[in-house]
Amino acid sequence: MKSRAKSRQTYRARRRARIGRKIRGTADRPRLVVFRSLRHIEGQIVDDDRGVTLLGVSSRAGVEGEPEEDLDGKRADSYLVGKALAERAIERGFETVVFDRGGYPYHGRVKAFAEGARAGGLRF
């Protein structure tokens, strides 16, 4: 017998689709997308008009540095990845973006990623 309970992935997919209908990245203001797995976090800057990923940074790449806030573990890694993404984006000329949390709640690692991106100089 199949369970009627819906999984976390199903709920996240529905939230992501609902957010995706409202948020769109352009060449002037691309979309900053967050993906988090159990161990890693990554961010991409996407131009939805052309359907092109412009820039991406992941915690798998081993981002170096010290977080400025009182963070530890995966949240500290998320902060550093966000900051590294922002620095690389500004080098390429992107200063303002649209933040897409990817269906995840805005707390914990996603929030630390966003704060790191803001600390790196991105505006959203």
N, C-alpha and C positions, 0 to 999 in steps of 0.2 A: 504494500500500500504506500502510495506516495504522500509525503508530508505536504501540508498546505503552507507551512511556515516559509516565508521568503528569506533568502539569505542576505547578508550584508552587501554582497556584490550586486544583488538585484536592486536594493534600495539605493546604493551609490550610483548605479547606472541610470536610474530614474532621475536622481538629483542632478547628475551630470548632464543629462539630456535637457532638463528644464533650464539649467544655467546656460547651456550651449545655445539655446534659442534666443537668449537675451544678450549674450556677450559675443562680440565679434572684433577681431583684430584687423587693423588696416596697415598700410605702409607707413602712415604718419604715427599711428598709435597701435603697435602690435600687441598681441595677447601673450601674457606671461602665464604658462601652464605649469601646474605642479603635479607631480606623480610621486606617491610614496608607497614603498613596499614595507615589509616587516623590518628589513635591515637598512635600506637605502632610501634616499630621496633625490629627485632630479627635477630640474626646471628647464623649460624650453621657451624661447620667444618665437612666436608664429605669426606670419602674415596670412590671414585667412582669405584675403582677396586673391592672392596668387596660389595659395595652398602650399606654402613653403615654410620649412623650419629655418629660421635665420640663425639661431644660436642655441646651444644646449650645454648644460653643466650637470654633472652627477656626483654624488658622494663616492661613487666607485672610483673616480679619478684621483681620490686622495687629496682633497683640498686642504691646504695648510693654513695655519693661523690660530689666533686665540680669539674667542668670542668676547665682545665688550661687555656683555651682560652676565648675570649670574646663572649660566646655563651649564648643563653637563650632559654627557652621553649623546644620544641621537638628536636631541634638541640643539646642542652646540654644533653638531655637524650640519644640521639644517640651516642654522644661522650663517655658518661659514659658506655653505653652498649658495645661499641667497645673495650674500655679499659678493662672492666671486662672480656670480652671474651678472649682478648689477655693474660691477667694474668692467667686465668684458662687453656688456651691452653699451655702456657709455663710450667705450673706446670705438665702437662701431657706429655711434651716432644716435642711439636710442635713449631718450631721456624720460619719456612718458610711455606707460604701458597700461593695458587693461588686465587686471588680476583675475585669473581663472583658478579657483581652488580645486577644481576637478571633482566636485561632489563630496569632498572631505569637509568635516566640520572645521571652522576657523578657530582652532586652538592647538596647543601642543606644538608638534613639529611644523605644521603648515603655518601657524602664526609666527614661529621662530624664523622660518624661511622668508616670510613676508617682511618681518622686521629687519632681517639681514639685507634684503634687497633695498629697503628704504634707507638703511644705514650706508649702503654702497652708493646711493645717489639716485636710484630710480624713483619716479613719482607715479603714484596710482592711488 
